[in-house]
Every structure is written in C-alpha cells, then in structure tokens.
Amino acid sequence: MCKTFVKDKKGYSLVELLIVFAILAIITPVIFSLLYYGIEDFQTNSKNLDQHKKVLDIMQVIRKDIEEASEVQAFDKKLVILAESGSTKYWKFDGDTLKFSSDDTTYNIALTGLSYTLDALNNKIPESTFEKSMSVNDRIIVKIKPQNSNASRYQERNISNPIITEFSVRYKK
C-alpha cells in the first residue's frame, strides 16, 4: 500500500497553507515592483519619443516648404519662405509655440513641448532658432529644443541638446 503525507483528503493542513502564504509574500512584491517600474519606464520613453516625433514632423513640413520655395530668408526667430507661385509662408517661434502663417491661413503648431531662450546678446546660442549659416550662405540651420517632459524621475532621459537640422538653400535666392 502507498503511504501519503496527507492522511485526510478533505483539505490542506495549516502548515501547507502557511508555506504557500510565505512564498506568496516573498514573490508578490518582486512581481509588482517589476511591473511598476516597467510601466513607468514605458511612460518616460513614450514621452521622449513623442518629443522627437513632434520635432521631426515639423522639420518635414519645413523641409517641404523650403524645397518648393524660390527664395528663403532666415532671421533669429523667423523663417520667411517665398514660393514660386508668389505666396509667402512664415514660420516663427513665439513664446513656447511655433507659429505658421501664409497669405490666407495662420496656425499655431501644437508644440507645447517647445522651449528656447531669447537671450542671444550674451553670446549664448538660443535653443530654438532659424539661422542662416554665416560661413556659407547655402544652408539654413534650424535648432529646436523640446521642453523637459520628465520633471521628477528620469530627468536624464530628457532631450538635453537642441535638435539641429540643416536645409540646403544653395539654389534659392
């Protein structure tokens, strides 16, 4: 005959239940901490990717406007694009928004994460600018720095330097 540890098949003993609860008490905090930090990590990385996507989407539209232009003029916070059709488009940094306007429309681009400094007098490079290259007049350099989206934890994941894009205007006036 086969001997079993549990003589009565009607339930579990108190010792067996205590062992199961002790194992659960050890494993549960580990699982929840991994889950919590995984979700938090996903959220901070999502914010970072959203910042990059916003800036890259705007750069793509500006690139398209420059490609279609006959003349491009760049100032500190303003880009003037004269199209071959005769229309004029303006891109302008104003506060924490990037504004686009043309002959018939005006839009405030939803870049709520945009920041730049207006202090260009102390030889500081403004964080978000349109500038024409001083050495060679064949390119326009656009610098955009999104604001820090991770304020408390994971501050090192914020974009620390401006995103710089150069557009060739060699064959433009």
N, C-alpha and C positions, 0 to 999 in steps of 0.2 A: 503494500500500500504506500501511496505517496503522501509524505508529510508536507503541510503548508504552514507558513508563518502565521497567517490569519486563520484562526480556527473557526471563527464565526463569519460566514459570508454575507452578513447583513449590513456591514458598513466598515468604515475605517476607524482605526484606533486614534486616540488623542495624539500619540507620538507621531504618527504618519501625517496628521493634519498640521502639527507644529513644524515639522520638517518642510512641508510644502509652503507654508506661510513664510518661513525663514528664507527659503530660496527666492520666493517672490519679492520679499522685502529687499533682497540684495540686487536682484536683476531689474526691477521696475525703475528705480532712479537712474540707472545707467541708460536704459532704453529711452526714457523721457528726456534726459539731458541730450542725448544724441539727436533725438527728434527736434527738440527746441533749437539747438544750435544749427541744425540743418536747415530749418525753416528761416531762421534769422540770416544765415549765410545766403540763402536763395534770395531773400528780400534785398539785401545790400548789393548783391551782384546784379539784380534786376534794375535797381536804381542807377547803377553805374552804366549798364548797357543802354538804358533809356536816355541818359545824358548823351552818350556817344551817338545814338541814333538820331536824336533831335538835331545835333550839330551837323552830322553827315547829311541829313535830309535838306537842311538849309544850304549847305555847301553845294549840293547837287543842283538846287534851283538857281543859286547864284552862278554856278558854272554854266548852266544852260543860257541864262541871260547874257553872260559875257560872250559866249560863243555866237549868239545871234546879234551882237552889238556891232555898230560901226565905229563908235567912239566910247571910251571908258575913262572916267575921271574919278580919282580916289582922293578923299580928304581924310582927316583924322577919324571921324565917326560917321562918315557918309560916303556912299558909293553912287555915282551918277552914271547911268548907262543909257546911251543914245542908240536906239535901234535903227536899223536901215530903213524901216517903214516910217520913220520920223517921230515915233513915240519916245517918251522919256520914262525911264524907270529909276526909282530911288530906293536904296537900301540904307537905313540909318539906325545906329544904336541910340536909343533914347531911354535913359534910366535902366531898368532891368529887362527891357524888351527890345526886340529887333523889329523895326517898322519897315514895311514895304509899301511903296505907293507908285502908281503910274499915272498916266494922264486921266484915267477915268476911275480908278479904284484906289482905296487905301486900306491896308491891312496891318494889324498888329500881330506879328508872328508869335505864336504861343511858345516862347522860350522862357518860361518862368524861371528856369534854372540858369539864366544868363547873368553874368556879372562882369563888370570892368571898372577900372579906376579912371577918373577924369584928370588925374594929376600927371600930366605929361611935362610939366615945367621943371620938375626936379630930375630930369633925365631918367625917369622910370618908364619902362615900356608899358603902355596901357594894356590891360589884359584882353580887351576885345576891341579890335581896330580894323579899319581898312587902311592900308598904306601902300603907296607906290614905291617900288624899290628905288632907293637913292642912287645906287651904283649903276644900275641898268634900268632903263625905262621900258622894259619889255615884260614886266610881270607886276601883278598886284598880289600883295600878301594879306590874307585875312586871318586874324587871330581872334578866336572865341574861347573864353574860359567859362564853363558852366559853374554855377554855384555848388557849394558842398551840399550834397544830399544826405550824407551820413553825419549827423551832428553829434551824436553821443558816442556810440561804439563804431568801430571800424572806420575811424576817420582817415586812416592811412589808405583806404580804398577810394577816397575822393580823387577827382582829377586835379592834380596839383599844378600842372602847367597848361597854358593855353593850347588849344588845338590849332595848329598852323596849317593853312592851305595856301599854295601859290597858284595863281592863274596866269597863264601866258596871255599877254596883250600885245605881242610883238607886231602883229599886223593890224592893229587897231590904231585909230588916231589918238 
